[in-house]
Amino acid sequence: MSIPSFVIGIAGGTGAGKTTVSREVADAVGEAVTRIPLDNYYEDLSHLAYDERAEVNYDHPSAFEWDLLREHLDLLSMGQPIEMPQYDFEIHNRKTETVRVEPTDIIVLEGILSLYDEAIIDMLDLRVYVMTDADVRILRRIQRDVIDRGRDLEGVIGQYLETVKPMHEQFVAPTKKHADIIIPEGVNRMAVDLLTDKIEAELADENSRTRDGAETYDPLETE
């Protein structure tokens, strides 16, 4: 019987540094980490025209296909591969192709609402919230959307004021109460090192249990 994967959720507001923290952890731990971006689980909106898709509130919980995400996390954590959807931000919709994702010892789910859904929270062995000043986050959002995603500046600012900011206050920020670890000011080196140490300790403990022939899973204890 295989030991289930250790599942981590990394949440926080737009531009907080969630992806950077996730990548830092993956780089430090190595091949033992599988990253699952929550953005890939936006609902398939192929039935809507481009203009209609552009008006969708993508910061509301209803924008995500939670059932599919729960199914995929459950499969990965039990050692089964998945076909993960891919998202194209320029067309506001999923791509037609998927990517096969193999399970590893560590699964990292990262996105603004990674600590929102109760069923997913129950699947997580470690819950992390990245907390960064709002002014820094909006500047990062503008830089990312204009440069990397081909959006116009006026549209990015309008979206932030109309949906991103109010949705953050209503849905994202309250999920901080579910966190085991809060990382202040985005990529805080000390906090990321602490998180990495905890993960590496879990991996070492899991390998030890495997060598001893254990079949039960004892999740990492957090403060």
C-alpha positions in Angstrom: 0.0 0.0 0.0 1.5 3.4 -1.0 1.7 6.3 1.4 -0.5 9.2 0.3 1.2 12.4 -0.8 1.7 15.4 1.5 -0.6 18.1 0.1 0.1 21.8 0.7 -2.2 24.7 -0.1 -0.7 28.2 -0.8 -3.3 31.0 -0.9 -3.2 34.8 -0.8 -4.3 37.9 -2.8 -3.4 38.6 -6.4 0.3 39.5 -6.8 1.1 38.4 -3.2 3.9 36.1 -4.3 2.1 32.7 -4.1 3.6 31.4 -7.3 7.0 32.6 -6.4 6.8 30.9 -3.0 5.6 27.7 -4.7 8.5 27.7 -7.1 11.0 28.5 -4.4 9.8 25.5 -2.5 9.8 23.2 -5.6 13.3 24.3 -6.5 14.5 23.7 -2.9 12.9 20.3 -2.5 13.5 19.1 -6.1 11.6 16.6 -8.2 9.5 15.5 -5.2 7.1 18.4 -5.8 4.1 18.6 -8.1 2.6 22.1 -8.6 -1.1 22.5 -9.3 -2.0 26.1 -10.2 -5.6 26.9 -9.2 -6.0 29.1 -12.3 -6.0 26.0 -14.5 -9.3 25.1 -12.9 -11.3 28.1 -14.1 -14.6 26.8 -15.6 -14.6 26.0 -19.3 -16.4 28.9 -20.9 -16.3 27.7 -24.5 -20.1 28.3 -24.7 -19.6 32.1 -24.3 -18.3 34.6 -26.8 -15.0 36.3 -26.1 -16.7 39.6 -25.1 -18.9 37.7 -22.6 -15.9 35.8 -21.2 -14.1 39.0 -20.7 -16.9 40.2 -18.4 -16.8 37.2 -16.1 -15.8 37.8 -12.5 -12.8 35.5 -12.3 -12.1 36.4 -8.6 -15.4 34.9 -7.4 -15.4 31.3 -6.1 -18.0 30.4 -8.7 -15.4 30.9 -11.5 -13.7 27.7 -10.6 -14.6 24.1 -11.3 -14.2 22.8 -7.7 -15.5 19.3 -8.4 -12.8 18.6 -10.9 -10.1 20.1 -8.6 -11.3 17.9 -5.7 -11.2 14.8 -7.9 -7.8 15.6 -9.2 -6.3 16.3 -5.8 -7.7 13.1 -4.5 -6.3 11.1 -7.4 -2.8 12.7 -7.1 -2.7 12.3 -3.3 -3.4 8.5 -3.7 -0.8 8.0 -6.4 -2.8 8.3 -9.6 -1.9 10.5 -12.5 -4.3 13.2 -13.9 -5.0 15.1 -17.1 -4.7 18.7 -15.8 -6.5 21.4 -17.8 -4.5 24.4 -19.1 -5.7 28.0 -19.1 -5.1 30.8 -21.7 -5.5 34.2 -20.1 -5.5 36.0 -23.4 -8.7 34.3 -24.5 -10.2 34.0 -21.0 -10.7 30.3 -21.5 -9.2 26.8 -21.2 -6.9 25.5 -23.9 -8.1 22.5 -25.8 -5.1 20.4 -24.7 -4.4 19.0 -21.2 -1.2 18.1 -19.5 -0.6 14.7 -17.9 0.6 15.2 -14.3 2.2 12.4 -12.4 1.9 12.2 -8.6 4.8 12.9 -6.3 5.5 12.8 -2.6 4.6 16.5 -2.3 1.6 18.2 -4.0 1.4 22.0 -3.9 -1.9 23.7 -4.8 -1.5 27.5 -5.2 -4.0 30.2 -6.0 -6.0 33.0 -4.5 -8.7 30.7 -3.2 -6.6 27.6 -2.3 -7.9 27.8 1.3 -11.6 28.5 0.4 -13.3 25.2 -0.3 -14.0 23.2 2.8 -13.5 19.8 1.1 -10.2 20.9 -0.3 -9.1 22.4 3.0 -9.7 18.9 4.5 -7.4 17.4 1.9 -4.5 19.7 2.8 -1.8 18.6 5.3 -0.3 22.1 5.4 -2.1 25.4 4.8 -0.1 28.5 3.8 -1.2 32.1 3.3 1.0 34.7 1.7 0.2 38.2 2.9 1.6 41.2 1.0 0.7 44.9 1.1 -2.1 45.8 -1.3 -0.1 48.6 -3.0 2.6 46.1 -3.9 0.1 43.5 -5.1 -1.7 45.9 -7.5 1.6 47.0 -9.0 2.6 43.4 -9.6 -0.9 42.7 -11.0 -0.5 45.6 -13.5 3.0 44.5 -14.5 1.9 40.8 -15.0 -1.3 41.5 -16.9 0.0 44.2 -19.2 3.4 42.7 -20.0 2.8 38.9 -19.7 -0.9 38.6 -20.6 -1.3 41.3 -23.2 -4.0 43.3 -21.4 -4.4 47.0 -21.7 -3.7 49.2 -18.6 -7.1 50.8 -18.3 -8.8 47.4 -18.4 -6.5 46.0 -15.7 -7.1 48.9 -13.4 -10.8 48.8 -14.0 -11.0 45.1 -13.3 -9.0 45.5 -10.1 -11.3 48.2 -8.7 -14.6 46.5 -9.9 -13.9 42.8 -8.9 -10.4 42.0 -7.8 -10.3 44.3 -4.7 -13.8 43.6 -3.5 -13.5 39.9 -4.1 -10.2 39.8 -2.2 -11.9 41.5 0.8 -15.0 39.3 0.7 -13.5 35.9 -0.1 -9.7 35.7 -0.2 -8.6 37.6 2.9 -10.9 35.7 5.3 -9.3 32.4 4.3 -6.2 33.5 6.2 -7.9 32.1 9.3 -7.4 28.6 7.9 -3.6 29.0 7.5 -1.1 27.0 9.5 1.7 29.3 8.3 1.4 33.0 7.3 4.3 34.3 5.1 4.5 38.1 5.4 5.5 40.4 2.6 5.5 37.9 -0.2 8.7 36.0 -0.6 10.1 36.3 2.9 13.3 34.3 2.8 13.2 33.2 6.4 9.5 32.0 6.1 10.2 30.2 2.9 13.2 28.5 4.4 11.1 27.4 7.4 8.4 26.1 5.0 11.0 24.2 3.0 12.5 22.7 6.2 9.1 21.4 7.2 8.5 19.8 3.8 12.0 18.2 3.8 11.4 16.9 7.3 8.1 15.3 6.1 9.8 13.7 3.1 12.5 12.3 5.3 10.0 11.0 7.8 7.9 9.5 5.0 10.9 7.7 3.5 11.7 6.4 7.0 8.2 5.0 7.4 8.4 3.4 3.9 11.7 1.6 4.8 10.1 0.4 8.0 7.2 -1.1 6.0 4.6 1.2 7.6 1.3 1.5 5.8 -0.3 4.4 7.7 0.2 8.1 7.0 1.1 10.5 9.8 0.8 14.0 8.5 3.3 16.7 9.4 2.5 18.4 12.7 2.3 22.2 12.4 2.4 24.9 15.0 
